């Protein structure tokens, strides 16, 4: 049994097959497009996930740095003057200077507490104390060294030296201003 298809029916059949094929493609195109979009979305989500993991890691690193900095801050603040007020901090400086002077075998003649000064850092105050000593060069050098290497953070802000000759001895009269740092009480 042979089918004989005339030319006109053959063209109609081919056109119908092409229309059917376009219909199937049109109907299934969103499905294939959805698969492709899902792949792109998965890649995008993976990139976002990597980015978020990096941010979390940086956060953990920053947290570790904060802990380390707080530890260092506490260690550094242990060298600050103790006392609730600048006057009590000045007493702390005087006690430290008296100890240094006695170890250097120097007598402190006068002591004057100067007005405290605010530092650039708003939580800290510089407390200066001015004192006068009479010493030899070696004693003065030793005292300056001990002030600078004190466990308390003391700095020599100003020094005036006068040399006097008394009975063949060279006596040095020095006027020193030493400042320490105190942390203001938190309100």
C-alpha positions, 0 to 999 in steps of 0.5 A, a space after each residue: 500500500 503506497 500513499 500517494 500524496 499530491 504536492 499541495 498536501 505535501 506542502 500543507 503537511 510540511 507547514 503543519 509539522 513546522 507550525 507544530 514544531 514552533 508550537 512545541 518550542 514556544 511552549 517549552 521555551 520558558 522551561 528551558 529558559 527557567 533552567 538556564 536562569 536557575 543555573 545563573 541564579 545558583 552561580 550568583 548565590 554561590 558568589 554571594 555566599 563566598 562574599 558573606 563568608 569573607 565578611 564573616 572571616 574579616 569580622 572574626 579577625 577584627 574581633 580578635 584584633 579588638 581583644 588584642 588591642 583591649 589587652 594592650 590598652 589595659 597593659 599600657 594603662 597600668 603605667 598611668 597615675 592612680 588616683 580619682 582626682 588630679 591632686 591624688 595623681 600629683 601625690 602619686 608622682 610626688 611619692 614616685 619622685 621621693 622614692 627615686 630621689 632617695 635611691 639617687 641620694 638626692 634631697 628634694 628641696 621644693 615641690 609644687 603641683 602645677 595645673 593639670 592639662 587636658 591631653 589631645 585624647 579626651 579621656 586623659 589628663 597630664 598632671 605636672 609637678 615641679 620640684 627643685 633638687 641640689 645634686 652632683 652631675 652623676 646624681 642628676 643623671 641617675 635621677 633623670 634616668 630613673 624618672 624616664 624608666 619609671 614604671 609609671 609613665 613620667 616625662 620631663 617637660 622642662 628642666 633648668 640647671 644652675 651650676 654653683 661652686 661651693 667650697 671647691 665642690 660643684 653643686 648643681 641646682 636643678 628645677 624640673 617639671 615632671 608630668 604623668 598621665 592619668 585617666 579621667 574617671 568615667 562618668 
